[in-house]
Amino acid sequence: MLTKMLKGKIHRATVTGAYMDYPGSIGIDSKLLEASGILPYEAVKVLDVTNGARLETYAVPQEPGSGKIIILGAAAHLIKKGDIVIIMSFGYLTDEDIKSLKPRVVIVNEKNGIKEIL
């Protein structure tokens, strides 16, 4: 049996932009993607701490070190510039793989720079 488990997380990032006229996704600073283990174009869940919205989309890499967290497409109706979000990716693991699982959790500062990796 496979169990869906947390693989990577970017914790409490600040949304730097929200644009509806785009085919849909979330743009994320590629340094944050790498640090969290989230792959370019991987499916992610986005939780808006500011307003409680939750959605699923995919990660699009942005310039490394830019601090960009950009909501693109229809999700811009739910999440706005300045909102605080949590971005998570998941994987399906066997019971054996779960024993060695250590999700990569990236804590960011107010400018979406890496503050700490847990």
Secondary structure, DSSP 8 states (H G I E B T S, - for coil): -EEEEEEEEEEEEE--EEESSSSSEEEEEHHHHHHHT--TT-EEEEEETTT--EEEEEEEEE-TTS--EEEEGGGGGT--TT-EEEEEEEEEEEHHHHTT---EEEEE-TTS-EEEE-
